[in-house]
Amino acid sequence: MIDLDKAISTAVKTGKISLGADSAIKNAQSGKAKMIVVASNCPAKFRESIEYYCKLSKIPIVNYRGSSLDLAAVCGKPFGVSALSIREAGDSEILKLLKENEGSEESDGGYE
């Protein structure tokens, strides 16, 4: 099993990512994201929009077990991160979560 925290950290350092719920919604609408990670305390209105557009664009969602502050710490940011869009994984193996959980429409990677 892939360590989600390590995979997110590596994606932030080596890949192309966008932080924030607004950015996640825009990336889901445009289909630019390959995966979106949503913190457990992401506000409901943002979570619903992200889930809706991800479903339309067939972008997988990973529900992160920790809060936005936990997700921010993994990303190395001093502010809350309610959602994270992964556009390019870089050296991270985070997209392998998709293959491990193939067949289920929404992945939680065991982190919810």
Number of C-alpha atoms within 10 A of each C-alpha: 8 13 12 19 16 15 20 23 19 19 23 24 16 14 16 14 22 17 20 17 25 16 17 31 24 16 24 27 19 12 17 16 26 21 27 27 24 30 25 19 16 20 12 9 9 18 19 13 18 27 21 15 19 25 16 12 17 17 22 23 23 23 20 26 17 15 17 22 17 20 26 21 16 18 22 12 13 9 13 18 24 26 30 28 26 25 18 18 21 16 13 19 17 22 17 13 20 20 9 13 14 11 9 10 12 18 20 17 19 12 13 12
